[in-house]
Amino acid sequence: MNDDAQLAYVAEHVEQRLSTDERAHALGISVKYEDGQLILSGQVNCESRRQDIEQVARELAPPGVDIQNRVEVTRIEGSVEEEVVE
């Protein structure tokens, strides 16, 4: 398996894991391998969830692989996280 194929597999594995990891519980987060980087994208409703997603990805990615966290925080009015923060 060449490096590109291996990192494409890692991207799929990270995306799957994000949906089941207790810290992230992130459905709808896309992980793809592009230009030597793992790119995370999607939307969450709080910054801590965004950071947890990146942490899970870093734990699963091979050493030295750059991770671009492009996950956006979009506040949903009345969300539980928003109420706790205020």
URCORCOR-V218278 format. One record per backbone hydrogen bond with DSSP energy under -1.0 kcal/mol. NH is the residue of the N-H (numbers start at 0). CO is the residue of the C=O. Records with the same first field share a line. If there is no record, write none. Layout:
BEGIN
NH: CO, CO
END
This chain:
BEGIN
5: 1
6: 2
7: 3
8: 4
9: 5
10: 6
11: 7
12: 8
13: 9
14: 10
15: 11
16: 12
17: 13
19: 16
20: 16
24: 20
25: 17
29: 40
31: 38
33: 36
36: 33
37: 65
38: 31
39: 67
40: 29
43: 71
49: 45
50: 46
51: 47
52: 48
53: 49
54: 50
55: 51
56: 52
57: 53
58: 54
59: 55
60: 56
64: 61
67: 37
69: 39, 67
71: 41
73: 43
78: 75
82: 78
83: 79
84: 80
85: 81
END
